[in-house]
Amino acid sequence: QDRRRTDIFAVLGPKSYHIDVRVTHPTSISYVETACQGPLRAAEAAAQEKKRRYATMAHADGAEFVPFIVETFGGFGKDAHTFIADLARFAATTSQVWSAAQDSW
């Protein structure tokens, strides 16, 4: 019995997402060597770890997996940034309350 689960299950119209969140510290002992290779490398390494753990499970549920990785110095991982953009587009086209003109991204 595998008891793993992602942090968030979200549905945006016809698409569903399994989202797992991590805040990573690029200068921690476990990431500093990777982080020294370039911007957001710690976030990318953390995203790959999450994908290995959860992507198959999400796809089995017919969902897209999103490793939502944020670095302690403020950087957002590529997948997190993409999901925020998708969420903003969905809100702009389906919500009568939210407006893209109010968006500060």
MMTF fields as JSON, N, C-alpha, C and O atoms, coordinates in Angstrom:
{
  "mmtfVersion": "1.0.0",
  "mmtfProducer": "UNKNOWN",
  "numBonds": 419,
  "numAtoms": 420,
  "numGroups": 105,
  "numChains": 1,
  "numModels": 1,
  "chainsPerModel": [1],
  "groupsPerChain": [105],
  "chainIdList": ["A"],
  "bondAtomList": [4, 2, 8, 6, 12, 10, 16, 14, 20, 18, 24, 22, 28, 26, 32, 30, 36, 34, 40, 38, 44, 42, 48, 46, 52, 50, 56, 54, 60, 58, 64, 62, 68, 66, 72, 70, 76, 74, 80, 78, 84, 82, 88, 86, 92, 90, 96, 94, 100, 98, 104, 102, 108, 106, 112, 110, 116, 114, 120, 118, 124, 122, 128, 126, 132, 130, 136, 134, 140, 138, 144, 142, 148, 146, 152, 150, 156, 154, 160, 158, 164, 162, 168, 166, 172, 170, 176, 174, 180, 178, 184, 182, 188, 186, 192, 190, 196, 194, 200, 198, 204, 202, 208, 206, 212, 210, 216, 214, 220, 218, 224, 222, 228, 226, 232, 230, 236, 234, 240, 238, 244, 242, 248, 246, 252, 250, 256, 254, 260, 258, 264, 262, 268, 266, 272, 270, 276, 274, 280, 278, 284, 282, 288, 286, 292, 290, 296, 294, 300, 298, 304, 302, 308, 306, 312, 310, 316, 314, 320, 318, 324, 322, 328, 326, 332, 330, 336, 334, 340, 338, 344, 342, 348, 346, 352, 350, 356, 354, 360, 358, 364, 362, 368, 366, 372, 370, 376, 374, 380, 378, 384, 382, 388, 386, 392, 390, 396, 394, 400, 398, 404, 402, 408, 406, 412, 410, 416, 414],
  "bondOrderList": [1, 1, 1, 1, 1, 1, 1, 1, 1, 1, 1, 1, 1, 1, 1, 1, 1, 1, 1, 1, 1, 1, 1, 1, 1, 1, 1, 1, 1, 1, 1, 1, 1, 1, 1, 1, 1, 1, 1, 1, 1, 1, 1, 1, 1, 1, 1, 1, 1, 1, 1, 1, 1, 1, 1, 1, 1, 1, 1, 1, 1, 1, 1, 1, 1, 1, 1, 1, 1, 1, 1, 1, 1, 1, 1, 1, 1, 1, 1, 1, 1, 1, 1, 1, 1, 1, 1, 1, 1, 1, 1, 1, 1, 1, 1, 1, 1, 1, 1, 1, 1, 1, 1, 1],
  "groupList": [{"groupName": "GLN", "atomNameList": ["N", "CA", "C", "O"], "elementList": ["N", "C", "C", "O"], "formalChargeList": [0, 0, 0, 0], "bondAtomList": [1, 0, 2, 1, 3, 2], "bondOrderList": [1, 1, 2], "singleLetterCode": "Q", "chemCompType": "L-PEPTIDE LINKING"}, {"groupName": "ASP", "atomNameList": ["N", "CA", "C", "O"], "elementList": ["N", "C", "C", "O"], "formalChargeList": [0, 0, 0, 0], "bondAtomList": [1, 0, 2, 1, 3, 2], "bondOrderList": [1, 1, 2], "singleLetterCode": "D", "chemCompType": "L-PEPTIDE LINKING"}, {"groupName": "ARG", "atomNameList": ["N", "CA", "C", "O"], "elementList": ["N", "C", "C", "O"], "formalChargeList": [0, 0, 0, 0], "bondAtomList": [1, 0, 2, 1, 3, 2], "bondOrderList": [1, 1, 2], "singleLetterCode": "R", "chemCompType": "L-PEPTIDE LINKING"}, {"groupName": "THR", "atomNameList": ["N", "CA", "C", "O"], "elementList": ["N", "C", "C", "O"], "formalChargeList": [0, 0, 0, 0], "bondAtomList": [1, 0, 2, 1, 3, 2], "bondOrderList": [1, 1, 2], "singleLetterCode": "T", "chemCompType": "L-PEPTIDE LINKING"}, {"groupName": "ILE", "atomNameList": ["N", "CA", "C", "O"], "elementList": ["N", "C", "C", "O"], "formalChargeList": [0, 0, 0, 0], "bondAtomList": [1, 0, 2, 1, 3, 2], "bondOrderList": [1, 1, 2], "singleLetterCode": "I", "chemCompType": "L-PEPTIDE LINKING"}, {"groupName": "PHE", "atomNameList": ["N", "CA", "C", "O"], "elementList": ["N", "C", "C", "O"], "formalChargeList": [0, 0, 0, 0], "bondAtomList": [1, 0, 2, 1, 3, 2], "bondOrderList": [1, 1, 2], "singleLetterCode": "F", "chemCompType": "L-PEPTIDE LINKING"}, {"groupName": "ALA", "atomNameList": ["N", "CA", "C", "O"], "elementList": ["N", "C", "C", "O"], "formalChargeList": [0, 0, 0, 0], "bondAtomList": [1, 0, 2, 1, 3, 2], "bondOrderList": [1, 1, 2], "singleLetterCode": "A", "chemCompType": "L-PEPTIDE LINKING"}, {"groupName": "VAL", "atomNameList": ["N", "CA", "C", "O"], "elementList": ["N", "C", "C", "O"], "formalChargeList": [0, 0, 0, 0], "bondAtomList": [1, 0, 2, 1, 3, 2], "bondOrderList": [1, 1, 2], "singleLetterCode": "V", "chemCompType": "L-PEPTIDE LINKING"}, {"groupName": "LEU", "atomNameList": ["N", "CA", "C", "O"], "elementList": ["N", "C", "C", "O"], "formalChargeList": [0, 0, 0, 0], "bondAtomList": [1, 0, 2, 1, 3, 2], "bondOrderList": [1, 1, 2], "singleLetterCode": "L", "chemCompType": "L-PEPTIDE LINKING"}, {"groupName": "GLY", "atomNameList": ["N", "CA", "C", "O"], "elementList": ["N", "C", "C", "O"], "formalChargeList": [0, 0, 0, 0], "bondAtomList": [1, 0, 2, 1, 3, 2], "bondOrderList": [1, 1, 2], "singleLetterCode": "G", "chemCompType": "PEPTIDE LINKING"}, {"groupName": "PRO", "atomNameList": ["N", "CA", "C", "O"], "elementList": ["N", "C", "C", "O"], "formalChargeList": [0, 0, 0, 0], "bondAtomList": [1, 0, 2, 1, 3, 2], "bondOrderList": [1, 1, 2], "singleLetterCode": "P", "chemCompType": "L-PEPTIDE LINKING"}, {"groupName": "LYS", "atomNameList": ["N", "CA", "C", "O"], "elementList": ["N", "C", "C", "O"], "formalChargeList": [0, 0, 0, 0], "bondAtomList": [1, 0, 2, 1, 3, 2], "bondOrderList": [1, 1, 2], "singleLetterCode": "K", "chemCompType": "L-PEPTIDE LINKING"}, {"groupName": "SER", "atomNameList": ["N", "CA", "C", "O"], "elementList": ["N", "C", "C", "O"], "formalChargeList": [0, 0, 0, 0], "bondAtomList": [1, 0, 2, 1, 3, 2], "bondOrderList": [1, 1, 2], "singleLetterCode": "S", "chemCompType": "L-PEPTIDE LINKING"}, {"groupName": "TYR", "atomNameList": ["N", "CA", "C", "O"], "elementList": ["N", "C", "C", "O"], "formalChargeList": [0, 0, 0, 0], "bondAtomList": [1, 0, 2, 1, 3, 2], "bondOrderList": [1, 1, 2], "singleLetterCode": "Y", "chemCompType": "L-PEPTIDE LINKING"}, {"groupName": "HIS", "atomNameList": ["N", "CA", "C", "O"], "elementList": ["N", "C", "C", "O"], "formalChargeList": [0, 0, 0, 0], "bondAtomList": [1, 0, 2, 1, 3, 2], "bondOrderList": [1, 1, 2], "singleLetterCode": "H", "chemCompType": "L-PEPTIDE LINKING"}, {"groupName": "GLU", "atomNameList": ["N", "CA", "C", "O"], "elementList": ["N", "C", "C", "O"], "formalChargeList": [0, 0, 0, 0], "bondAtomList": [1, 0, 2, 1, 3, 2], "bondOrderList": [1, 1, 2], "singleLetterCode": "E", "chemCompType": "L-PEPTIDE LINKING"}, {"groupName": "CYS", "atomNameList": ["N", "CA", "C", "O"], "elementList": ["N", "C", "C", "O"], "formalChargeList": [0, 0, 0, 0], "bondAtomList": [1, 0, 2, 1, 3, 2], "bondOrderList": [1, 1, 2], "singleLetterCode": "C", "chemCompType": "L-PEPTIDE LINKING"}, {"groupName": "MET", "atomNameList": ["N", "CA", "C", "O"], "elementList": ["N", "C", "C", "O"], "formalChargeList": [0, 0, 0, 0], "bondAtomList": [1, 0, 2, 1, 3, 2], "bondOrderList": [1, 1, 2], "singleLetterCode": "M", "chemCompType": "L-PEPTIDE LINKING"}, {"groupName": "TRP", "atomNameList": ["N", "CA", "C", "O"], "elementList": ["N", "C", "C", "O"], "formalChargeList": [0, 0, 0, 0], "bondAtomList": [1, 0, 2, 1, 3, 2], "bondOrderList": [1, 1, 2], "singleLetterCode": "W", "chemCompType": "L-PEPTIDE LINKING"}],
  "groupTypeList": [0, 1, 2, 2, 2, 3, 1, 4, 5, 6, 7, 8, 9, 10, 11, 12, 13, 14, 4, 1, 7, 2, 7, 3, 14, 10, 3, 12, 4, 12, 13, 7, 15, 3, 6, 16, 0, 9, 10, 8, 2, 6, 6, 15, 6, 6, 6, 0, 15, 11, 11, 2, 2, 13, 6, 3, 17, 6, 14, 6, 1, 9, 6, 15, 5, 7, 10, 5, 4, 7, 15, 3, 5, 9, 9, 5, 9, 11, 1, 6, 14, 3, 5, 4, 6, 1, 8, 6, 2, 5, 6, 6, 3, 3, 12, 0, 7, 18, 12, 6, 6, 0, 1, 12, 18],
  "groupIdList": [1, 2, 3, 4, 5, 6, 7, 8, 9, 10, 11, 12, 13, 14, 15, 16, 17, 18, 19, 20, 21, 22, 23, 24, 25, 26, 27, 28, 29, 30, 31, 32, 33, 34, 35, 36, 37, 38, 39, 40, 41, 42, 43, 44, 45, 46, 47, 48, 49, 50, 51, 52, 53, 54, 55, 56, 57, 58, 59, 60, 61, 62, 63, 64, 65, 66, 67, 68, 69, 70, 71, 72, 73, 74, 75, 76, 77, 78, 79, 80, 81, 82, 83, 84, 85, 86, 87, 88, 89, 90, 91, 92, 93, 94, 95, 96, 97, 98, 99, 100, 101, 102, 103, 104, 105],
  "secStructList": [7, 7, 7, 7, 7, 7, 1, 3, 3, 3, 3, 3, 6, 6, 3, 3, 3, 3, 3, 3, 3, 3, 3, 3, 7, 6, 6, 1, 6, 6, 6, 2, 2, 2, 2, 6, 6, 1, 6, 6, 2, 2, 2, 2, 2, 2, 2, 2, 2, 2, 2, 2, 2, 2, 2, 2, 2, 2, 2, 2, 6, 6, 7, 3, 3, 3, 3, 3, 3, 3, 3, 6, 6, 1, 7, 5, 7, 2, 2, 2, 2, 2, 2, 2, 2, 2, 2, 2, 2, 2, 2, 2, 2, 2, 7, 1, 1, 7, 7, 4, 4, 4, 7, 7, 7],
  "xCoordList": [0.84, 0.0, 0.885, 1.579, 0.85, 1.602, 0.736, -0.336, 1.178, 0.38, 0.827, 0.432, 1.647, 2.09, 0.909, -0.026, 0.958, -0.025, 0.611, 1.539, 0.109, 0.615, -0.081, -1.061, 0.433, -0.107, -1.444, -2.318, -1.603, -2.785, -3.311, -2.54, -4.626, -5.288, -6.131, -7.01, -5.879, -6.596, -7.208, -6.639, -8.372, -9.041, -9.303, -9.945, -8.796, -9.02, -9.703, -9.042, -11.017, -11.763, -11.575, -11.81, -11.156, -11.011, -9.697, -9.53, -8.774, -7.473, -7.416, -7.918, -6.796, -6.584, -5.084, -4.301, -4.718, -3.307, -3.09, -3.897, -1.997, -1.479, -0.279, 0.655, -0.304, 0.742, 1.436, 0.781, 2.756, 3.506, 4.473, 5.207, 4.463, 5.179, 6.447, 6.466, 7.494, 8.717, 9.356, 9.436, 9.805, 10.631, 12.035, 12.292, 12.937, 14.301, 15.278, 15.08, 16.316, 17.33, 18.602, 19.315, 18.886, 20.007, 21.377, 22.259, 21.564, 22.876, 22.928, 23.867, 21.916, 21.981, 23.053, 23.42, 23.541, 24.607, 24.192, 25.011, 22.916, 22.483, 22.324, 22.269, 22.25, 22.037, 23.134, 23.152, 24.037, 24.983, 25.831, 26.075, 26.276, 27.092, 26.29, 26.801, 25.049, 24.171, 23.837, 23.856, 23.531, 23.149, 24.268, 24.005, 25.502, 26.652, 26.775, 27.541, 26.038, 26.106, 25.27, 25.4, 24.41, 23.626, 22.328, 21.939, 21.657, 20.4, 19.341, 19.18, 18.633, 17.514, 17.898, 17.026, 19.167, 19.578, 19.109, 18.789, 19.062, 18.549, 17.067, 16.597, 16.33, 14.901, 14.693, 13.793, 15.506, 15.375, 15.7, 15.018, 16.725, 17.072, 15.926, 15.588, 15.333, 14.207, 13.007, 12.3, 12.774, 11.662, 11.865, 10.912, 13.091, 13.363, 13.117, 12.605, 13.482, 13.21, 11.707, 11.251, 10.947, 9.485, 8.891, 7.992, 9.382, 8.861, 9.103, 8.223, 10.288, 10.576, 9.61, 9.23, 9.227, 8.379, 6.891, 6.189, 6.396, 4.955, 4.392, 3.183, 5.185, 4.656, 3.843, 2.77, 4.332, 3.611, 2.252, 1.257, 2.215, 0.971, -0.044, -1.221, 0.403, -0.49, -1.039, -2.236, -0.159, -0.588, -1.569, -2.47, -1.402, -2.34, -3.734, -4.734, -3.795, -5.075, -5.586, -6.629, -4.858, -5.252, -4.959, -5.57, -4.024, -3.689, -2.27, -1.439, -2.024, -0.671, 0.005, -0.612, 1.268, 1.999, 2.757, 3.406, 2.669, 3.377, 4.246, 3.721, 5.576, 6.437, 6.543, 7.217, 5.889, 5.828, 6.965, 6.805, 8.113, 9.33, 9.628, 9.645, 9.86, 10.217, 11.526, 11.683, 12.457, 13.712, 13.59, 12.841, 14.317, 14.236, 14.713, 14.38, 15.478, 15.924, 14.957, 15.246, 13.802, 12.752, 12.511, 11.521, 13.365, 13.182, 12.074, 11.899, 11.322, 10.283, 10.801, 11.361, 10.616, 10.998, 10.174, 9.102, 10.679, 10.03, 8.593, 7.688, 8.377, 7.031, 6.073, 4.897, 6.563, 5.731, 5.323, 4.163, 6.276, 6.002, 4.986, 4.07, 5.146, 4.222, 2.817, 1.839, 2.709, 1.388, 0.722, -0.476, 1.46, 0.887, 0.372, -0.706, 1.113, 0.67, -0.602, -1.524, -0.655, -1.856, -3.05, -4.158, -2.83, -3.895, -4.405, -5.611, -3.503, -3.9, -4.701, -5.695, -4.266, -5.019, -6.405, -7.388, -6.485, -7.774, -8.696, -9.869, -8.161, -8.95, -9.414, -10.546, -8.551, -8.893, -10.006, -10.788, -10.082, -11.08, -12.352, -13.352, -12.34, -13.518, -14.123, -15.275, -13.403, -13.898, -14.509, -13.964, -15.629, -16.255, -15.744, -15.988, -15.034, -14.538, -13.104, -12.755, -12.268, -10.853, -10.63, -11.309, -9.703, -9.389, -7.88, -7.106, -7.467, -6.042, -5.445, -4.246, -6.262, -5.769, -5.315, -4.512, -5.826, -5.432, -4.197, -3.622, -3.785, -2.677, -1.373, -1.083, -0.574, 0.707, 1.887, 3.035, 1.63, 2.723, 3.314, 4.261],
  "yCoordList": [-1.185, 0.0, 1.249, 1.53, 1.973, 3.216, 4.358, 4.622, 5.02, 6.077, 7.476, 8.469, 7.552, 8.866, 9.638, 9.053, 10.952, 11.83, 13.192, 13.568, 13.915, 15.26, 16.234, 15.88, 17.461, 18.46, 19.036, 19.313, 19.216, 19.898, 19.141, 18.689, 19.004, 18.512, 19.671, 20.147, 20.131, 21.285, 20.915, 20.138, 21.484, 21.293, 22.666, 23.514, 22.87, 24.119, 23.747, 23.374, 23.847, 23.448, 21.963, 21.149, 21.596, 20.174, 19.55, 18.333, 20.356, 19.837, 19.69, 20.533, 18.608, 18.432, 18.346, 17.915, 18.764, 18.858, 18.245, 18.434, 17.515, 17.114, 18.027, 18.04, 18.783, 19.768, 19.4, 19.181, 19.336, 19.102, 20.262, 20.635, 20.821, 22.059, 21.757, 20.894, 22.49, 22.452, 23.832, 24.493, 24.247, 25.447, 24.938, 24.254, 25.277, 24.765, 25.915, 27.031, 25.618, 26.614, 26.31, 25.356, 27.114, 26.82, 26.7, 26.017, 27.355, 27.283, 26.242, 26.226, 25.372, 24.268, 23.285, 23.264, 22.489, 21.541, 20.612, 20.265, 20.212, 19.263, 19.888, 19.157, 21.217, 21.858, 22.822, 23.222, 23.206, 24.271, 23.952, 24.838, 22.726, 22.376, 22.523, 23.033, 22.08, 22.209, 23.673, 24.123, 24.415, 25.828, 26.671, 27.664, 26.289, 27.035, 26.9, 27.637, 25.977, 25.766, 26.78, 26.872, 27.548, 28.557, 28.87, 28.181, 29.924, 30.348, 29.253, 28.585, 29.082, 28.144, 26.682, 25.845, 26.368, 24.962, 24.125, 22.949, 24.712, 23.979, 23.697, 22.609, 24.656, 24.463, 23.37, 22.542, 23.36, 22.333, 20.949, 19.978, 20.849, 19.557, 19.071, 17.888, 19.97, 19.603, 19.174, 18.235, 19.85, 19.494, 18.094, 17.322, 17.767, 16.427, 15.35, 14.276, 15.634, 14.684, 14.463, 13.328, 15.543, 15.448, 14.679, 13.858, 14.938, 14.246, 12.74, 11.946, 12.346, 10.919, 10.27, 9.11, 11.021, 10.463, 10.449, 9.502, 11.478, 11.646, 11.655, 11.48, 11.846, 12.026, 10.831, 11.009, 9.636, 8.44, 8.327, 7.988, 8.609, 8.552, 9.572, 9.249, 10.78, 11.812, 11.403, 11.53, 10.914, 10.518, 9.349, 9.264, 8.449, 7.334, 7.84, 7.191, 9.001, 9.632, 10.544, 11.182, 10.605, 11.476, 12.938, 13.817, 13.201, 14.574, 14.919, 14.042, 16.201, 16.695, 16.91, 17.423, 16.522, 16.735, 18.054, 18.354, 18.845, 20.117, 20.129, 20.18, 20.082, 20.29, 21.803, 22.5, 22.299, 23.741, 24.075, 24.009, 24.434, 24.652, 26.152, 26.86, 26.604, 28.001, 27.984, 27.202, 28.845, 28.952, 30.014, 30.979, 29.839, 30.765, 32.174, 33.127, 32.321, 33.641, 34.295, 35.363, 33.649, 34.263, 33.676, 34.027, 32.807, 32.246, 31.206, 30.424, 31.202, 30.203, 29.249, 29.683, 27.966, 26.973, 27.125, 27.73, 26.576, 26.69, 26.169, 26.827, 25.007, 24.423, 25.252, 25.381, 25.812, 26.668, 27.917, 28.327, 28.507, 29.71, 29.409, 30.197, 28.284, 27.887, 27.673, 28.102, 27.008, 26.781, 28.098, 28.262, 29.031, 30.343, 31.037, 31.632, 30.973, 31.583, 30.903, 31.58, 29.566, 28.836, 29.207, 29.392, 29.316, 29.695, 31.105, 31.347, 32.018, 33.39, 33.436, 34.157, 32.664, 32.617, 32.034, 32.539, 30.966, 30.343, 31.336, 31.467, 32.023, 33.0, 34.142, 34.609, 34.582, 35.689, 35.322, 36.182, 34.049, 33.646, 33.075, 32.929, 32.748, 32.111, 32.857, 32.6, 33.757, 34.437, 35.783, 36.549, 36.053, 37.365, 38.339, 39.542, 37.816, 38.643, 39.085, 40.237, 38.177, 38.447, 39.095, 38.751, 40.015, 40.697, 40.689, 40.899, 40.45, 40.478, 41.853, 41.967, 42.904, 44.258, 44.429, 45.314, 43.582, 43.636, 42.793, 42.872, 42.001, 41.082, 41.837, 42.694, 41.534, 42.207, 41.34, 41.735, 40.165, 39.294, 39.919, 39.383],
  "zCoordList": [0.0, 0.0, 0.0, 0.977, -1.082, -1.196, -0.666, -1.21, 0.365, 0.997, 0.572, 1.184, -0.47, -0.948, -1.509, -2.056, -1.37, -1.992, -2.187, -1.47, -3.149, -3.394, -2.447, -1.791, -2.381, -1.466, -1.926, -1.105, -3.243, -3.777, -4.983, -5.829, -5.057, -6.256, -6.756, -6.038, -7.971, -8.522, -9.863, -10.63, -10.13, -11.41, -12.003, -11.385, -13.209, -13.943, -15.246, -16.216, -15.27, -16.451, -16.71, -15.817, -17.912, -18.239, -17.735, -17.815, -17.224, -16.802, -15.287, -14.544, -14.849, -13.411, -13.143, -13.99, -11.956, -11.577, -10.197, -9.287, -10.057, -8.756, -8.535, -9.338, -7.457, -7.195, -5.887, -4.868, -5.92, -4.7, -4.506, -5.422, -3.315, -3.01, -2.216, -1.339, -2.55, -1.742, -1.756, -2.791, -0.584, -0.471, -0.215, 0.775, -1.114, -1.009, -0.776, -1.257, -0.042, 0.299, -0.499, -0.188, -1.523, -2.427, -1.753, -2.274, -0.603, 0.045, 1.159, 1.954, 1.217, 2.182, 1.717, 0.542, 2.63, 2.303, 1.159, 0.308, 1.144, 0.118, -1.268, -2.256, -1.373, -2.676, -3.114, -4.278, -2.236, -2.567, -3.798, -4.616, -3.942, -5.11, -6.404, -7.401, -6.386, -7.551, -7.81, -8.956, -6.749, -6.889, -7.478, -8.156, -7.228, -7.762, -9.274, -9.895, -9.877, -11.318, -12.091, -13.311, -11.407, -12.099, -11.389, -10.446, -11.853, -11.236, -11.3, -12.321, -10.21, -10.083, -10.282, -10.512, -10.2, -10.343, -9.159, -9.328, -7.956, -6.793, -6.984, -6.651, -7.511, -7.774, -8.811, -8.669, -9.838, -10.878, -10.321, -10.648, -9.489, -8.88, -7.991, -8.007, -7.223, -6.36, -7.206, -6.841, -8.328, -9.218, -9.79, -9.891, -10.162, -10.701, -9.646, -9.962, -8.397, -7.307, -7.157, -7.017, -7.185, -7.062, -8.239, -8.053, -9.441, -10.628, -10.528, -10.861, -10.073, -9.913, -8.921, -9.077, -7.921, -6.869, -7.227, -6.873, -7.922, -8.076, -9.492, -9.65, -10.507, -11.863, -12.35, -12.926, -12.128, -12.584, -11.903, -12.543, -10.614, -9.86, -10.401, -10.559, -10.681, -11.207, -12.574, -12.832, -13.443, -14.783, -14.737, -15.572, -13.767, -13.607, -13.247, -13.553, -12.598, -12.256, -13.377, -13.232, -14.481, -15.59, -15.333, -15.94, -14.433, -14.064, -14.503, -14.736, -14.607, -14.867, -13.526, -12.593, -13.424, -12.175, -12.244, -13.245, -11.165, -11.08, -9.825, -8.712, -9.993, -8.834, -8.607, -9.365, -7.581, -7.319, -6.362, -5.143, -6.928, -6.148, -6.068, -7.075, -4.842, -4.589, -3.801, -2.863, -4.184, -3.447, -2.358, -2.511, -1.27, -0.14, -0.494, 0.211, -1.557, -1.969, -2.955, -3.494, -3.194, -3.994, -5.365, -6.007, -5.836, -7.17, -7.22, -6.285, -8.328, -8.568, -9.633, -10.64, -9.417, -10.407, -11.679, -11.665, -12.77, -14.082, -14.049, -14.562, -13.46, -13.428, -12.577, -12.917, -11.48, -10.632, -11.412, -11.381, -12.1, -12.892, -13.995, -14.23, -14.661, -15.728, -15.176, -15.788, -14.015, -13.43, -13.061, -13.295, -12.496, -12.142, -13.398, -13.371, -14.486, -15.745, -16.258, -16.713, -16.187, -16.61, -15.738, -16.243, -14.442, -13.518, -13.825, -13.805, -14.104, -14.433, -15.737, -15.832, -16.741, -18.006, -17.79, -18.332, -16.993, -16.707, -15.989, -16.338, -14.996, -14.255, -15.159, -15.042, -16.047, -16.943, -17.91, -18.316, -18.282, -19.275, -18.667, -19.37, -17.381, -16.792, -15.621, -15.269, -15.013, -13.815, -14.154, -14.948, -13.549, -13.721, -12.664, -12.753, -11.664, -10.575, -10.831, -10.573, -11.338, -11.535, -12.887, -13.855, -12.972, -14.222, -14.453, -13.519, -15.679, -16.013, -15.77, -15.516, -15.845, -15.598, -14.158, -13.86, -13.255, -11.84, -11.574, -10.489, -12.527, -12.359, -12.25, -13.085, -11.226, -11.054, -11.472, -11.274, -12.048, -12.489, -13.683, -14.256]
}
